[in-house]
Amino acid sequence: MLVNQESKSNPVYHEQLGAILDNAVDAIITISKKGTMIAVNRGTEKMFGYSNPELIGNNINMLMPAPYHEHHDKYLADYLESGVRKIIGIGREVIGRRKDGSEFPIHLAVSEIHLHDERLFTGIIRDISDVKAVEKKLVQNERLAAIGQMMAGLAHESRNALQMSHACLTNLAFDVREQPESLDLVHKVQNKLDHLNSLLDEVRDYAAPIVIKKTEVNLGSLISETWQQITIANEESENNANVSFLLEVSEDFPENVKIDRPRIGQVIWNLLENARTACPPEHGQITVSLQCNQKANDTFQFVISDNGKGIPKSESHLIFEPFFTTKTKGTGLGLAISKRIVEAHRGTLKLVNDELLGAKLVCEIPMEP
């Protein structure tokens, strides 16, 4: 924007310029050659969580995590001495640190200003968290597509071999029917083949694109039916625990919600089965609560809690990663698939963990008319 000298001397011009800077979405910070902040706009306060008095007069490295925090003053001194530009006039992606200690990716563009024989530097900072999230999602989708294509071929070839192996084992079982020890070994091999087949199916399902077909569903009934199915399936299991089940539905929860019934049913099965195996065998307790969240743009939640030991803090950030599991059996894909299904509903699935009170998984999905 070109402005003549007469306009620059006009108080209205300075008022307009101040309004523009203060209402800019990006953070705009001016520092001295010693790194001290001498001017910040409101965008800086919103982005980093500090008030203006907390920023002015302090070193800009307070907005940087290690190692930028420790090295910033040296970078600035080196530039003033050598004149070699590394960031100034170029711009680059770095990491910022908010007042609460959280870190986030930013794009930083710095320009040098000479004002009244003083060298100043102005940085324009843009929060690129959303951009990075989209990039990560695109990379993940590309990887999943590649894995899905590979698994489709692998599953096809493997299934033929598994079916032939099963047929041979069935014949062998008939031949050794009078030899209990040999027959037991045959059954063990058959079980392992079934497990391998299930693993191939789960990996294929995880990598495959998720297509959502929504219908009107009574979520409370779906949860109750799923728990009954889990109870029946585990009646003769070695891990069958004495677990009580409680379903709580808030008064304002709608009779029906629009979801993909088979997909959300799969999520509920995974979450309930994980909660069941986490419960103590003598006095297990699972509670499922259904509630609306009007403050979160009309969403509904189902929250599944158990009274198990919870998940160690060192592992809690891994539970939605593929192939991670805290159980002795299982592929570690159940929660990873569940998270993808919920996200396909434009929802979120997160862990609220307490190592003393057990684990709580919160699924939140936008409400549709």
Secondary structure, 3 states (H helix, E strand, C coil): CCCCHHHHCCHHHHHHHHHHHHCCCCEEEEECCCCEEEEECHHHHHHHCCCHHHHCCCEHHHHCCCCHHHHHHHHHHHHHHHCCCCCECCCEEEEEECCCCCEEEEEEEEEEEEECCEEEEEEEEEECHHHHHHHHHHHHHHHHHHHHHHHHHHHHHHHHHHHHHHHHHHHHHHHCCCCHHHHHHHHHHHHHHHHHHHHHHHHHHHHCCCCCCCEEECHHHHHHHHHHHHHHHCCCCCCCCCEEEEEEECCCCCCCEEECHHHHHHHHHHHHHHHHHHCCCCCEEEEEEEEEEHHHCCEEEEEEEECCCCCCHHHHCCCCCCCCCCCCCCCCCHHHHHHHHHHHCCCEEEEEEECCCEEEEEEEEECCC
